Amino acid sequence: MQIDKLRGEQLDQLFDAILSLKDREECYRFFDDIATMSEIHALSQRLQVAKMLMEGSTYNNIEKETKASTATISRVRRCINYGSDGYKMVLDRVLEEEK
């Protein structure tokens, strides 16, 4: 995992803080303070790209709908194909909760 290079007390503290959030409103409040609008947009955009890729959408359709660059779409595709299955894990859980 790439993130292993950052593993340590600081990152543990960040993840523990995220895990302590109780609902969507608390997420909005925390992320409003901790990240820029651009950072939040980039994260949410990548998750949407991943969802669309896993649903079989084409790069052109994803680019049109999300405004993501082809470089971002390719990076997300690499993570889906060769990463730690984080996108799949999260999207499977979200889809399960929607049922």
FIRO-822135 format. One line per 2 residues: number of its first residue (from 0); their letters; for each residue x, y negated, z negated of N, C-alpha, C, CB. Coordinates in pm, 1 decimal, m for minus. Glycine has a CB too. Layout:
# residues N
NUM	A	X:Y:Z:X:Y:Z:X:Y:Z:X:Y:Z; ... $
END
This chain:
# residues 99
0	MQ	83.9:119.5:0.0:0.0:0.0:0.0:87.6:m124.8:0.0:m95.0:m0.4:m122.0; 50.4:m219.8:83.7:124.0:m345.4:90.1:119.2:m420.8:m41.3:69.4:m432.2:200.6 $
2	ID	5.9:m416.2:m106.5:m15.9:m494.8:m228.3:72.5:m447.3:m344.1:m162.9:m487.5:m269.4; 127.6:m327.1:m331.2:216.5:m277.2:m436.3:334.7:m371.0:m459.7:267.2:m137.9:m400.4 $
4	KL	372.9:m446.1:m356.4:483.6:m541.7:m370.6:447.8:m654.4:m468.1:520.8:m601.0:m233.5; 318.6:m680.2:m484.7:272.3:m787.2:m573.8:224.0:m735.5:m709.2:161.0:m864.7:m507.2 $
6	RG	217.2:m603.4:m720.5:162.6:m543.1:m842.7:238.2:m592.9:m965.5:169.2:m389.0:m834.9; 161.5:m629.4:m1066.7:222.9:m677.4:m1189.3:121.3:m750.3:m1275.3:340.8:m768.6:m1157.9 $
8	EQ	169.9:m812.5:m1380.9:83.7:m876.2:m1479.8:m4.0:m986.3:m1419.9:167.9:m933.5:m1591.1; 54.8:m1069.8:m1332.5:m23.0:m1179.6:m1274.1:m138.9:m1128.2:m1189.3:67.2:m1268.8:m1189.3 $
10	LD	m111.5:m1031.3:m1103.5:m216.9:m977.2:m1018.3:m318.8:m899.5:m1100.3:m157.2:m887.5:m909.9; m271.7:m827.3:m1200.3:m364.2:m757.3:m1290.8:m459.9:m857.2:m1355.9:m285.8:m679.0:m1399.8 $
12	QL	m407.4:m971.4:m1398.4:m490.6:m1073.4:m1461.7:m596.7:m1125.8:m1363.6:m402.9:m1189.7:m1513.0; m556.6:m1147.5:m1238.1:m652.7:m1193.2:m1137.6:m762.0:m1088.8:m1116.9:m581.6:m1223.3:m1004.1 $
14	FD	m723.4:m963.7:m1098.8:m822.6:m858.6:m1075.1:m912.0:m837.6:m1196.7:m753.2:m727.6:m1038.5; m856.1:m845.8:m1315.9:m937.3:m834.6:m1437.1:m1038.8:m949.2:m1444.7:m847.2:m834.2:m1562.7 $
16	AI	m995.5:m1068.3:m1404.1:m1086.8:m1183.3:m1402.9:m1201.8:m1158.9:m1304.5:m1010.3:m1313.5:m1365.5; m1169.6:m1108.8:m1186.3:m1273.6:m1080.6:m1086.8:m1367.9:m972.4:m1138.2:m1210.5:m1037.2:m952.6 $
18	LS	m1312.2:m869.2:m1197.7:m1395.1:m760.2:m1250.6:m1484.4:m805.3:m1366.1:m1306.7:m645.5:m1296.7; m1448.6:m915.7:m1431.6:m1529.4:m964.5:m1544.0:m1653.3:m1041.1:m1499.0:m1445.2:m1053.2:m1632.9 $
20	LK	m1658.2:m1079.1:m1370.1:m1771.8:m1156.3:m1320.4:m1897.4:m1071.1:m1321.5:m1744.3:m1209.2:m1178.8; m2008.2:m1131.5:m1367.4:m2130.2:m1054.5:m1391.7:m2231.1:m1058.8:m1277.2:m2195.8:m1104.1:m1515.7 $
22	DR	m2227.2:m1164.3:m1195.1:m2325.6:m1173.4:m1087.8:m2272.1:m1265.0:m977.1:m2461.8:m1225.9:m1141.9; m2350.2:m1277.4:m870.8:m2309.0:m1356.7:m755.4:m2284.6:m1502.8:m792.5:m2414.2:m1348.0:m645.9 $
24	EE	m2368.5:m1560.3:m879.2:m2350.7:m1700.1:m918.0:m2216.0:m1721.4:m988.2:m2465.7:m1744.8:m1009.7; m2177.7:m1628.3:m1075.7:m2046.1:m1638.2:m1139.8:m1934.5:m1627.8:m1035.9:m2029.5:m1528.0:m1246.9 $
26	CY	m1954.1:m1545.5:m934.0:m1854.9:m1536.2:m825.6:m1841.4:m1669.3:m753.9:m1893.8:m1426.2:m725.2; m1955.9:m1730.8:m721.6:m1951.1:m1861.9:m656.9:m1871.9:m1961.7:m741.5:m2093.4:m1914.6:m632.3 $
28	RF	m1899.0:m1965.4:m870.3:m1832.9:m2061.1:m958.7:m1682.7:m2034.0:m967.9:m1895.7:m2056.3:m1098.2; m1645.8:m1907.4:m986.3:m1504.7:m1873.0:m1000.9:m1427.0:m1900.2:m871.7:m1490.1:m1726.0:m1041.2 $
30	FD	m1480.5:m1852.4:m759.6:m1408.3:m1869.7:m633.9:m1405.1:m2015.5:m589.8:m1471.5:m1784.4:m525.3; m1503.6:m2094.5:m629.8:m1501.0:m2237.3:m601.3:m1381.3:m2303.4:m668.8:m1631.2:m2303.5:m647.2 $
32	DI	m1347.9:m2255.0:m787.7:m1234.4:m2310.6:m861.4:m1099.8:m2253.1:m816.8:m1252.9:m2286.0:m1009.0; m1096.9:m2125.1:m782.6:m967.2:m2058.5:m762.6:m916.2:m2063.2:m619.1:m977.5:m1915.6:m805.5 $
34	AT	m1005.3:m2084.7:m522.9:m963.7:m2079.0:m383.0:m1015.3:m2199.2:m305.6:m1012.7:m1950.0:m318.0; m946.7:m2228.7:m195.6:m993.2:m2335.7:m107.4:m1108.7:m2283.6:m22.4:m877.3:m2388.3:m17.1 $
36	MS	m1180.1:m2374.9:37.4:m1289.1:m2336.9:126.8:m1235.4:m2251.8:241.6:m1361.1:m2462.2:181.5; m1118.4:m2286.7:293.2:m1057.8:m2211.2:403.3:m1023.9:m2068.7:361.9:m932.0:m2281.8:452.8 $
38	EI	m970.7:m2052.6:240.7:m936.8:m1918.7:191.7:m1061.7:m1833.1:173.5:m860.3:m1928.2:59.4; m1164.3:m1891.6:117.1:m1290.1:m1819.1:96.8:m1351.7:m1782.7:231.5:m1389.5:m1903.6:13.0 $
40	HA	m1350.6:m1877.0:324.8:m1403.6:m1850.7:458.3:m1327.5:m1737.0:526.1:m1396.7:m1977.5:544.2; m1194.8:m1739.4:516.5:m1113.4:m1635.4:579.9:m1144.4:m1497.4:521.8:m964.2:m1667.1:563.2 $
42	LS	m1159.4:m1489.0:391.4:m1191.0:m1360.5:327.9:m1328.2:m1309.5:370.1:m1185.2:m1373.7:175.7; m1427.3:m1397.4:367.7:m1562.1:m1354.5:404.3:m1569.4:m1319.4:553.0:m1664.4:m1464.3:370.4 $
44	QR	m1495.4:m1393.3:634.7:m1491.8:m1365.6:777.8:m1430.4:m1227.0:804.0:m1411.5:m1475.5:852.0; m1320.8:m1193.7:735.9:m1257.1:m1062.3:753.9:m1350.4:m949.3:715.2:m1129.1:m1053.3:671.6 $
46	LQ	m1425.9:m968.9:608.9:m1519.8:m864.4:568.0:m1628.7:m846.9:673.7:m1582.7:m898.4:430.9; m1677.9:m956.5:729.1:m1778.9:m947.9:835.1:m1721.6:m880.4:958.9:m1831.7:m1087.8:870.9 $
48	VA	m1597.5:m913.4:993.9:m1530.9:m849.7:1108.0:m1520.7:m699.1:1084.2:m1389.5:m910.9:1131.1; m1480.0:m660.5:964.8:m1468.0:m518.3:932.2:m1602.2:m447.8:946.3:m1413.7:m500.2:789.9 $
50	KM	m1706.1:m510.0:895.1:m1840.6:m451.9:903.6:m1879.9:m431.3:1049.1:m1944.0:m542.2:832.6; m1856.1:m532.0:1130.9:m1894.2:m522.9:1271.7:m1810.0:m419.6:1345.7:m1880.5:m659.0:1339.0 $
52	LM	m1680.8:m412.0:1315.8:m1595.4:m310.8:1378.1:m1643.1:m170.8:1342.1:m1449.1:m329.6:1335.2; m1676.9:m150.9:1215.1:m1721.4:m19.4:1170.4:m1857.6:16.5:1229.8:m1727.9:m15.1:1017.7 $
54	EG	m1933.7:m84.4:1269.3:m2062.9:m60.8:1334.6:m2047.7:m41.3:1485.7:m2157.8:m177.5:1306.8; m1923.2:m57.5:1535.9:m1896.9:m34.4:1677.0:m1906.5:m155.8:1766.9:m1988.6:66.0:1725.9 $
56	ST	m1910.5:m274.4:1711.5:m1917.0:m396.3:1792.5:m1787.6:m415.4:1871.4:m1943.8:m519.3:1703.3; m1799.4:m482.2:1984.7:m1682.5:m511.4:2066.7:m1609.5:m634.9:2013.4:m1723.6:m532.4:2213.9 $
58	YN	m1482.0:m647.5:2051.6:m1404.9:m765.1:2012.4:m1474.3:m891.8:2060.1:m1262.0:m757.9:2068.9; m1524.7:m891.5:2182.7:m1590.5:m1011.3:2236.4:m1712.4:m1049.7:2153.4:m1632.0:m988.6:2382.3 $
60	NI	m1793.0:m952.9:2117.2:m1911.6:m979.6:2036.7:m1872.6:m1030.9:1898.0:m1997.7:m852.9:2024.4; m1770.8:m969.2:1837.8:m1724.6:m1010.8:1704.8:m1669.3:m1152.7:1709.9:m1617.1:m913.5:1651.3 $
62	EK	m1589.2:m1180.1:1811.8:m1530.7:m1313.4:1827.6:m1640.6:m1418.8:1842.7:m1435.9:m1316.9:1949.7; m1741.3:m1386.6:1922.0:m1852.0:m1479.0:1946.9:m1933.4:m1503.4:1819.1:m1943.3:m1424.0:2058.3 $
64	ET	m1964.4:m1396.5:1746.7:m2052.1:m1408.2:1630.1:m1981.1:m1464.9:1507.0:m2110.2:m1273.2:1596.5; m1854.5:m1427.3:1485.3:m1785.6:m1467.6:1361.9:m1689.4:m1584.5:1381.5:m1709.9:m1350.3:1305.5 $
66	KA	m1657.1:m1613.9:1506.8:m1556.5:m1716.7:1540.0:m1415.5:m1674.9:1494.9:m1594.4:m1851.6:1474.3; m1396.0:m1547.0:1465.3:m1263.9:m1496.4:1427.0:m1176.5:m1486.5:1551.5:m1275.1:m1357.7:1356.1 $
68	ST	m1048.4:m1509.4:1533.2:m954.3:m1495.7:1644.9:m933.5:m1347.8:1675.7:m818.4:m1564.5:1612.4; m886.1:m1320.1:1795.8:m858.0:m1181.0:1830.6:m745.4:m1126.2:1742.2:m820.1:m1168.8:1980.5 $
70	AT	m654.7:m1213.1:1698.5:m548.4:m1169.5:1607.3:m607.1:m1122.8:1474.1:m447.2:m1283.8:1583.7; m704.6:m1196.0:1422.6:m770.4:m1156.0:1296.9:m846.0:m1025.6:1317.2:m867.2:m1267.0:1247.0 $
72	IS	m916.6:m1013.8:1427.5:m991.8:m891.3:1454.2:m896.5:m772.4:1464.1:m1074.5:m905.2:1584.1; m784.5:m790.8:1533.0:m684.7:m683.3:1545.6:m625.9:m645.7:1410.6:m572.5:m725.4:1640.8 $
74	RV	m598.6:m744.7:1327.3:m541.9:m717.0:1195.1:m640.5:m637.1:1110.6:m504.4:m848.4:1123.4; m766.8:m676.6:1114.1:m868.6:m604.0:1038.3:m881.1:m461.6:1092.9:m1005.6:m677.7:1044.8 $
76	RR	m877.1:m445.9:1225.4:m883.6:m313.3:1287.5:m768.2:m225.4:1237.9:m879.6:m325.3:1442.1; m647.1:m282.8:1231.3:m530.9:m206.6:1180.7:m553.7:m162.0:1036.4:m401.7:m291.9:1189.6 $
78	CI	m610.0:m251.2:955.6:m637.3:m215.7:816.2:m740.5:m102.9:807.5:m686.8:m339.1:738.2; m840.6:m108.7:891.7:m942.4:m3.7:892.4:m879.8:129.9:934.3:m1059.2:m41.3:987.8 $
80	NY	m795.6:125.1:1036.8:m736.6:248.3:1089.0:m621.3:303.2:1005.1:m688.5:224.8:1227.9; m538.6:214.5:948.8:m415.6:258.8:884.0:m397.7:208.4:741.0:m299.3:215.4:965.3 $
82	GS	m497.5:139.9:688.7:m484.8:78.9:556.9:m522.8:172.9:444.2:m569.5:m44.1:549.7; m565.8:115.4:335.4:m595.6:189.1:212.1:m743.9:222.0:196.6:m549.4:109.3:92.4 $
84	DG	m821.6:207.0:302.3:m965.9:234.6:302.7:m1046.1:139.2:214.1:m990.4:376.5:257.9; m989.8:23.9:184.7:m1059.0:m73.9:101.1:m1185.4:m127.6:165.9:m967.0:m188.0:69.0 $
86	YK	m1177.1:m161.6:294.5:m1296.3:m211.0:363.5:m1405.5:m105.7:362.5:m1262.7:m251.4:507.9; m1370.2:17.6:397.4:m1468.7:125.8:402.5:m1532.8:147.4:266.2:m1403.3:255.8:451.0 $
88	MV	m1451.2:149.3:160.5:m1501.3:171.1:25.3:m1604.4:64.6:m11.9:m1385.4:170.8:m75.7; m1569.7:m60.3:10.7:m1657.4:m170.9:m28.2:m1783.5:m174.2:57.9:m1582.8:m304.6:m17.2 $
90	LD	m1767.5:m159.8:188.3:m1883.7:m166.5:275.8:m1978.0:m48.7:253.2:m1839.5:m170.6:421.1; m1924.4:69.2:227.2:m2009.4:184.3:193.4:m2091.1:156.1:68.5:m1924.2:310.8:173.0 $
92	RV	m2029.5:96.5:m32.0:m2100.2:65.9:m157.1:m2207.8:m40.5:m135.1:m2000.5:18.6:m264.8; m2175.1:m142.5:m58.9:m2273.1:m249.1:m32.9:m2391.7:m193.0:45.0:m2207.6:m366.4:45.4 $
94	LE	m2364.7:m112.4:144.8:m2473.9:m53.3:223.3:m2558.6:39.0:137.8:m2418.5:23.5:343.6; m2496.2:111.5:47.1:m2569.2:202.0:m43.1:m2660.2:123.0:m135.8:m2471.1:287.7:m125.7 $
96	EE	m2611.9:10.1:m186.3:m2692.6:m74.2:m275.3:m2810.2:m137.6:m202.2:m2606.2:m183.3:m337.5; m2795.6:m161.3:m71.6:m2902.9:m222.1:6.5:m3018.3:m126.4:31.0:m2849.3:m271.3:138.4 $
98	K	m2993.5:2.7:16.3:m3097.7:104.5:41.4:m3199.3:109.3:m67.8:m3036.5:240.8:57.3 $
END
